[in-house]
Amino acid sequence: MLDRATGEEHAKDVVAPLARKTVLPERSGTGRVSARAAGLAVDLAQEQGGSTIRAVTAQAEVDLEVPLPEGHESLGVVVPWEPRRFQGWAEEARQRW
C-alpha cells in the first residue's frame, strides 16, 4: 500500500503452506474469501455488483470497494490433470463500445 500523503510504502509478504487458514467459496466470483497467515488477514466479499476487500496487518488497515463495470463478463476454467492435481485460471472481459 502506498500512502500518497507521505510517500510511505507498506508491504507484507507471507506464505501460507498448503493454503492453511484459507477459505474459498464453492463457486468462483460469489461469496466470501478469507486468508490468514503470519500477521496478515485478507477478506473479500464478492457480490454481483463488485467486491469489498479488507486487509489488515500490524502496520496498515485497508477497506476497499471495487465495483464491476456494466457489461463485465468472466470465465473460469479448471483442468483436472489427476484426482489431486489441477490447473485453473480466470479471464476477465469487459464490453467495449
Secondary structure as UniProt FT lines:
FT   TURN            4..6
FT   HELIX           17..19
FT   TURN            20..21
FT   STRAND          22..23
FT   TURN            28..29
FT   STRAND          31..37
FT   TURN            38..39
FT   STRAND          40..47
FT   TURN            48..49
FT   STRAND          50..56
FT   STRAND          61..67
FT   TURN            70..71
FT   STRAND          72..82
FT   TURN            83..84
FT   STRAND          85..94
//
